[in-house]
Amino acid sequence: YANIEMGSTSCNAVPPGSYYLHGKVYECDPGYFCSGLDANQLECRPGTYAAVARSTACTNCAPGKFANNKSTVVCQDCSRNEYQPDPSDNTYCAKCPAGWLSDIGSTKCQSCEAGKYSSIIGQACKICSAGLYRSSGGDATKCFFCQAGFASAEGSVKCEICGAGQYSQIAGGDCKLCNVGQYRSSDMVD
């Protein structure tokens, strides 16, 4: 309670969203909250914010956002290839692991799509080279060699057997035409 005016015969309650200091009532600043009465303004703790003046409470940062400082006015979005994994602790964002990525403001990471990979944390997914493949649900940090007798185009999700008149003797190799005087039927496996 405060006696705001000179000569008052009663005290007035300090309204919520305000605080009393040195004989004056002030609006609570953004980034702080005020319960009113005779309490000073209090800083919002990390992971929370107060966007406007006269706040009576701080608000938790929304999923995919964080505040790592006190007195935050606006929570920040998690950066690309980061996510906010713990809604009870919005003070940080974690990096997506290798083979995974996210958009700005994400709450989870997504695996590189089939036919692509990423072997470095925070790196964009790259297309698997010819002779390599990556199926969906597999290890997203690398592509796998096609076995001998099979080949794949760039960005493939599986290997295809070399067709009639073609062969491949090494893993990850291209299908080559048979030499003159040699053959391979489509149902032959090397």
Phi, psi and chi 1 to 4 in degrees:
 res  aa     phi    psi   chi1   chi2   chi3   chi4
   1 TYR       -  150.8  -72.0   87.7      -      -
   2 ALA  -142.9  148.9      -      -      -      -
   3 ASN  -101.8   99.9 -175.7  -17.8      -      -
   4 ILE   -84.3  -36.5  -59.6  171.0      -      -
   5 GLU  -103.3  142.8  -63.1  178.1   24.5      -
   6 MET   -64.2  135.9  -62.1  -65.3  -85.9      -
   7 GLY    80.7   10.0      -      -      -      -
   8 SER   -66.4  149.2  -72.4      -      -      -
   9 THR  -101.9   -1.6   57.4      -      -      -
  10 SER  -147.8  165.9   65.4      -      -      -
  11 CYS  -101.8  146.6  -67.8      -      -      -
  12 ASN  -106.2  148.6  -60.4  -42.6      -      -
  13 ALA   -72.2  137.4      -      -      -      -
  14 VAL   -73.4  122.4  176.1      -      -      -
  15 PRO   -67.4  150.7   18.7  -23.9      -      -
  16 PRO   -55.2  143.1  -23.8   33.4      -      -
  17 GLY    86.8    4.3      -      -      -      -
  18 SER  -132.9  167.0  -57.6      -      -      -
  19 TYR  -143.9  160.1   64.8  100.6      -      -
  20 TYR  -112.1  126.6 -177.7   75.0      -      -
  21 LEU  -148.3  128.6 -178.1   66.3      -      -
  22 HIS    51.9   43.4  -55.6  -60.7      -      -
  23 GLY    81.6    7.6      -      -      -      -
  24 LYS  -130.8  153.0  -69.8 -173.3  177.2 -178.6
  25 VAL   -99.6  129.9  174.2      -      -      -
  26 TYR  -120.4  149.3  -63.2   93.1      -      -
  27 GLU   -70.7  142.6  -77.8 -173.1   -9.0      -
  28 CYS   -67.4  135.2 -162.1      -      -      -
  29 ASP   -76.2  154.2  -65.0  -39.7      -      -
  30 PRO   -57.2  143.0  -25.6   35.5      -      -
  31 GLY    89.9   -3.6      -      -      -      -
  32 TYR  -130.6  164.5  -66.3   81.3      -      -
  33 PHE  -133.0  152.4   70.5   98.2      -      -
  34 CYS  -136.5  128.7  -59.6      -      -      -
  35 SER   -86.1   -7.8   59.9      -      -      -
  36 GLY    88.9 -150.1      -      -      -      -
  37 LEU    55.3 -129.9  -55.9  175.0      -      -
  38 ASP  -113.6   14.8   60.1   -5.2      -      -
  39 ALA   -80.2  145.3      -      -      -      -
  40 ASN   -74.2  167.5  -75.8  -27.6      -      -
  41 GLN   -69.7  146.2   63.0 -179.8   -2.3      -
  42 LEU  -119.3  142.0  -59.9  170.3      -      -
  43 GLU   -69.3  142.5  -64.9  175.9  -45.5      -
  44 CYS   -69.3  138.0  -68.0      -      -      -
  45 ARG   -78.4  159.4   64.1  177.9  171.2   70.0
  46 PRO   -53.5  141.7  -28.4   37.3      -      -
  47 GLY    92.8   -5.3      -      -      -      -
  48 THR  -131.1  168.6   66.6      -      -      -
  49 TYR  -152.9  162.8   72.3  101.5      -      -
  50 ALA  -137.3  107.5      -      -      -      -
  51 ALA   -78.7  -24.2      -      -      -      -
  52 VAL  -124.3  160.7  -63.9      -      -      -
  53 ALA   -67.2  158.1      -      -      -      -
  54 ARG    70.1   24.8  -60.2 -171.9   66.5 -162.7
  55 SER   -71.1  140.9  -66.7      -      -      -
  56 THR  -102.0   -7.1   57.5      -      -      -
  57 ALA  -159.1  158.3      -      -      -      -
  58 CYS   -94.8  151.8  -61.8      -      -      -
  59 THR  -109.9  139.5  -55.2      -      -      -
  60 ASN   -64.8  141.8  -72.3  -27.5      -      -
  61 CYS   -60.9  143.8  -66.7      -      -      -
  62 ALA   -68.4  158.2      -      -      -      -
  63 PRO   -54.3  139.0  -26.2   35.2      -      -
  64 GLY    85.6    1.7      -      -      -      -
  65 LYS  -126.6  161.6  -64.5  179.8  179.7  -78.7
  66 PHE  -149.6  162.7   74.8  102.2      -      -
  67 ALA  -142.8  112.4      -      -      -      -
  68 ASN   -99.0    4.6   57.2    0.0      -      -
  69 ASN  -121.2  163.8  -63.8  -47.7      -      -
  70 LYS   -77.5  164.1  -63.7  179.6 -162.2  173.1
  71 SER    60.3   35.7  -51.7      -      -      -
  72 THR   -75.1  137.5  -62.7      -      -      -
  73 VAL   -98.3  -36.9  175.9      -      -      -
  74 VAL  -137.9  128.5  176.6      -      -      -
  75 CYS   -72.2  149.6  -64.2      -      -      -
  76 GLN   -97.4  147.7  -61.8  173.8   21.4      -
  77 ASP   -71.3  145.5  -75.1  -34.9      -      -
  78 CYS   -64.1  142.8  -68.9      -      -      -
  79 SER   -71.7  167.2  -61.5      -      -      -
  80 ARG   -57.1  139.3 -176.5  174.7  -51.6  -77.0
  81 ASN    66.1   24.2  -63.7  -31.9      -      -
  82 GLU  -130.8  161.3  -68.2 -175.3  -11.7      -
  83 TYR  -149.9  162.0   68.1  109.0      -      -
  84 GLN  -104.3   98.9 -149.8  -58.9  -57.0      -
  85 PRO   -81.1  -18.8   31.4  -35.0      -      -
  86 ASP  -128.6  100.0 -175.4   -1.5      -      -
  87 PRO   -62.8  -15.7   13.2  -18.8      -      -
  88 SER   -88.2   -4.7   66.4      -      -      -
  89 ASP  -139.6   80.2 -176.1    4.7      -      -
  90 ASN   -87.7   39.4  -68.4   -6.3      -      -
  91 THR   -97.5   -3.6   60.7      -      -      -
  92 TYR  -158.8  167.0   72.0  100.4      -      -
  93 CYS  -122.6  144.3  -66.5      -      -      -
  94 ALA   -99.9  151.6      -      -      -      -
  95 LYS   -78.4  141.4  -67.8 -166.5  178.5  -61.7
  96 CYS   -67.7  143.7  -66.9      -      -      -
  97 PRO   -70.2  164.8   21.0  -27.2      -      -
  98 ALA   -54.8  138.6      -      -      -      -
  99 GLY    88.8   -0.1      -      -      -      -
 100 TRP  -130.3  154.4  -64.8   73.5      -      -
 101 LEU  -149.1  167.5   51.7   92.3      -      -
 102 SER  -151.0  160.7   70.0      -      -      -
 103 ASP   -87.2  171.1  -69.6  -34.0      -      -
 104 ILE   -62.0  136.6  -67.5  171.1      -      -
 105 GLY    76.4   29.6      -      -      -      -
 106 SER   -89.9  155.5  -67.7      -      -      -
 107 THR  -106.5   -6.2   58.2      -      -      -
 108 LYS  -155.6  163.6   62.1 -177.5  178.0  178.0
 109 CYS  -103.6  154.1  -59.8      -      -      -
 110 GLN  -114.8  141.0  -57.6  -71.8  -29.6      -
 111 SER   -67.0  149.1  175.3      -      -      -
 112 CYS   -54.9  142.8  -68.9      -      -      -
 113 GLU   -68.0  159.0   64.0 -174.1   83.4      -
 114 ALA   -54.5  141.4      -      -      -      -
 115 GLY    88.4   -0.9      -      -      -      -
 116 LYS  -133.7  163.8  -65.1 -177.1  177.8 -176.5
 117 TYR  -153.8  167.8   75.6  102.7      -      -
 118 SER  -151.8  120.1  173.9      -      -      -
 119 SER   -98.2   -3.0   59.0      -      -      -
 120 ILE  -124.1  136.2  -60.6  172.4      -      -
 121 ILE   -57.0  131.4  -68.1  172.3      -      -
 122 GLY    80.6   -1.5      -      -      -      -
 123 GLN   -86.6  141.8 -179.3 -175.8   57.1      -
 124 ALA   -63.9  153.1      -      -      -      -
 125 CYS   -69.0  138.1  -63.2      -      -      -
 126 LYS  -111.5  154.3  -64.8 -180.0  179.3 -179.9
 127 ILE   -77.1  136.2  -64.8  172.7      -      -
 128 CYS   -63.6  138.3  -66.1      -      -      -
 129 SER   -71.4  163.2  -60.0      -      -      -
 130 ALA   -58.0  141.3      -      -      -      -
 131 GLY    89.6   -6.0      -      -      -      -
 132 LEU  -124.1  162.5  -58.5  170.4      -      -
 133 TYR  -152.7  163.0   74.1   99.0      -      -
 134 ARG  -148.6  120.0 -169.5 -177.5   83.5   72.0
 135 SER   -84.5  165.5   58.4      -      -      -
 136 SER   -69.2  145.2   63.1      -      -      -
 137 GLY    83.0  -10.4      -      -      -      -
 138 GLY   -82.2 -179.9      -      -      -      -
 139 ASP   -57.1  116.3 -178.4   -7.0      -      -
 140 ALA   -86.8    6.9      -      -      -      -
 141 THR   -95.3   -3.9   64.4      -      -      -
 142 LYS  -158.8  161.7   60.4 -174.7  175.2 -178.3
 143 CYS  -103.5  158.7  -62.9      -      -      -
 144 PHE  -113.9  144.3  -60.3   90.3      -      -
 145 PHE   -70.0  140.8  -75.6  104.5      -      -
 146 CYS   -73.2  142.9  -66.7      -      -      -
 147 GLN   -74.1  163.0   66.0 -175.3   18.2      -
 148 ALA   -54.9  139.9      -      -      -      -
 149 GLY    92.3   -4.1      -      -      -      -
 150 PHE  -129.7  160.2  -69.5   78.7      -      -
 151 ALA  -151.2  167.2      -      -      -      -
 152 SER  -148.2  154.1   68.0      -      -      -
 153 ALA   -85.3  168.0      -      -      -      -
 154 GLU   -57.2  135.1 -172.6  176.5   82.9      -
 155 GLY    77.4   21.3      -      -      -      -
 156 SER   -78.2  152.5  -69.2      -      -      -
 157 VAL  -103.5   -8.0  -61.1      -      -      -
 158 LYS  -158.7  166.1   65.5  179.6 -177.2  172.5
 159 CYS   -98.6  148.5  -61.3      -      -      -
 160 GLU  -112.3  141.7  -57.6  -70.5  -21.6      -
 161 ILE   -66.5  142.7 -167.8  166.1      -      -
 162 CYS   -61.2  137.7  -67.5      -      -      -
 163 GLY   -75.2  177.8      -      -      -      -
 164 ALA   -57.3  135.2      -      -      -      -
 165 GLY    81.8    8.6      -      -      -      -
 166 GLN  -130.2  159.6  -62.2  178.9  -28.1      -
 167 TYR  -151.5  164.8   71.3  101.3      -      -
 168 SER  -148.4  121.6  170.8      -      -      -
 169 GLN   -98.4  -12.4  -66.5  178.9  -37.4      -
 170 ILE  -124.2  149.5   60.3  170.0      -      -
 171 ALA   -63.2  134.6      -      -      -      -
 172 GLY    79.8    3.9      -      -      -      -
 173 GLY   -85.9  168.3      -      -      -      -
 174 ASP   -85.6  156.8  -67.3  -29.7      -      -
 175 CYS   -75.9  131.0  -66.7      -      -      -
 176 LYS  -116.0  152.6  -60.6 -178.6 -170.7  -68.6
 177 LEU   -69.7  142.4  -67.7  173.5      -      -
 178 CYS   -63.8  147.9  -66.6      -      -      -
 179 ASN   -67.4  159.3  -67.2  -33.2      -      -
 180 VAL   -57.1  132.1  175.0      -      -      -
 181 GLY    89.1    0.9      -      -      -      -
 182 GLN  -121.7  158.3  -63.7 -179.8  -32.9      -
 183 TYR  -145.8  166.2   79.3   98.2      -      -
 184 ARG  -151.2  123.8 -175.4 -177.9  161.2  -76.9
 185 SER   -83.0  164.3   64.9      -      -      -
 186 SER   -67.6  -19.6   63.5      -      -      -
 187 ASP   -97.6    4.4   59.4   -9.5      -      -
 188 MET   -84.7  137.7  -66.9  174.7   71.5      -
 189 VAL  -109.2  129.2  176.5      -      -      -
 190 ASP   -64.9      -  -65.4  -26.0      -      -
